[in-house]
Every structure is written in structure tokens, then in C-alpha cells.
Amino acid sequence: MDPEVGVVAFKNPDDQIIACLLHYTCHPVNMYALTRNALSSDWPGSWAEGVQRFAGKNCVPLIVNGCCGNINPWPPFVPDFIPDHQRMGKELTRTAKAILKTVEYQQVKALDGMTRHLALPLKTATAEDRQAAEALLAKYPQPPWQKQDPAQVEPEWMDAAMLMSVEMERERSPDFSYELQVFRIGPVSLIGLPGEPFAEGQLAIKQASPAALNLVAHCANGYACYIAPHDAYAHGGHEIREKPAQWAKLMPGALERIVNETGVILKELYS
């Protein structure tokens, strides 16, 4: 995980905070764990309300959610844990308020940005898996719903459909065009990464970056998939399953390439 909390504040000439930007790395899914039939701003919304209480309603609260492809807001080995987005929001508000008491404001002269695309190879289904998926979809061209839960599609059908969606994407192009977007705001870097990279990628970017503060945003400019470190694939699991699916469609090694290229861009912007 990445426990660091990053805060950037912007003031107007009257010394009033007009925007406050928080960087924290965690899925905003507390409410999802409790009820799946709800729309919620979760901990980002709770934090935004807290910021406006101490900085004023004219302050625009902004969230940069970090690379949290493998980070949820509850401990996985505590079965009776109850997620609480209000508690998270309050703690992050307290932390941001403490940080803002210590920061030194400066005129930002260096503003720059750069976008670059990486061609990342897509996974390829085995002949057996593709044949089975095509046969199932030919038999059931429309999604079959589960008898025990009419709101849920049969998992075998969804599995086949997701596999074929990646196969069709790969036939159009064997590589996924992955957009890296990096901005420089003085000593601060703002990095946009599509999809859900694992936290290990963000930590590696921070360690190699020449910027004083690095705010890495996941799910920027569209969705890619979960993007895990190469070593994680041996463990299996939903995010890094072997078969192609829209949530796991990139070949191993993608995260390492993303980290390396992001480091190259940062060095160019801060040279």
C-alpha cells in the first residue's frame, strides 16, 4: 500500500484558499461493501465536505485517487470489520488540515505537460478457450439470467463474452494504446494513468521521480484494466487472471513499462 497523503492548495491574491487537491490511494467502495444498490461519493465526498467546512464554500475540493487496483478500504483478514466512509473522510480531513498549517506557498513559474502513448500487447486466448466461448455464445446469443437471481447473468456466459471482447479487440489491433499524461506544476507532478495499476507501480514512480510531490491518478482518460506487477501473476486471482477479459486484458510486464516510461517523461519535464 501507499500510506502517503498528498495535499496541494491554491490561493487567490487575497490569501484565500480557492482549491484544495488531495492525493490518497484507496478504492472508494465502503458503501459498496455494505449495499450494492446505492450511489455514493464515499470517502472522497466525505473529505470534500470536510475541506469546505474549514476552508470555506468557495474552496473547490479535488480528489486525485492513486493507483489502488489492489487497495480496498477494509482489512481483508478481519471478517467482522465494518467499512465507514465518514470515518475515512474525517481522518483525511484532519490530516489535510494539519498539512495546510505547515505548507509554504509560492508563485509557480514552471508549468508544463506531456502526453505519450505506449503500445501494450493484449492477452491471447488459447484455441480451446476461444472455441468453447464461441460455441457458448452461438448457443446463447443473448445473456441468460441466473434462475436463483434474475438480476445476475450466468457467470459462464459473461466469462465467454468478456474473453471474446478482448479477442475481437486484439484482431483489430494486437496492442492497446495506453496514454500516459504528466503535468508539471512547479515542484509537483500530476500523473494520469488509465485503468487500475497496482500500488506497487505508483511507489516505483515516486521513488524514481525528481519531483518533490507526485500525485498519480488512476482511471485517467478512460479505462484499461487492472495492471499488476509481473511477480503478482503467479498468485492468480480476479485482477490478474490468465484468460483474457476486459478487466485483465494486458500481458504481464505492462506495469513495468508504464513505470519506466513515466520516469522518462518526469526526467524530461524536470530537467
ZIHU-V337523 format. One record per backbone hydrogen bond with DSSP energy under -1.0 kcal/mol. CO is the residue of the C=O (numbers start at 1). NH is the residue of the N-H. If there is no record, write none. Layout:
co: [CO,CO]
nh: [NH,NH]
//
This chain:
co: [6,8,10,10,12,16,18,19,20,21,22,23,24,27,29,31,41,42,43,44,45,46,47,48,49,50,51,52,56,60,62,64,65,66,68,71,75,78,84,85,86,87,88,89,90,91,92,93,94,95,96,99,99,110,112,114,116,118,120,121,126,127,128,129,130,131,132,133,134,135,136,144,149,152,154,155,156,157,158,159,160,161,162,163,164,165,166,167,168,169,174,176,178,180,181,182,183,184,185,187,187,188,189,190,191,192,193,195,196,197,198,199,200,201,202,203,204,205,213,215,217,222,225,227,229,230,232,245,247,249,251,253,254,255,256,257,258,259,260,261,262,263,264,265,266]
nh: [23,21,18,19,15,12,60,10,62,8,64,6,66,29,33,35,45,46,47,48,49,50,51,52,53,54,55,56,59,20,22,24,218,68,71,27,78,81,88,89,90,91,92,93,94,95,96,97,98,99,100,102,103,186,184,182,180,178,176,251,130,131,132,133,134,135,136,137,138,139,140,154,152,146,158,159,160,161,162,163,164,165,166,167,168,169,170,171,172,173,122,120,118,116,192,114,190,112,188,212,213,185,215,183,217,181,220,219,227,69,201,203,204,205,206,207,208,209,189,191,193,195,196,198,232,233,235,248,226,123,254,257,258,259,260,261,262,263,264,265,266,267,268,269,270]
//
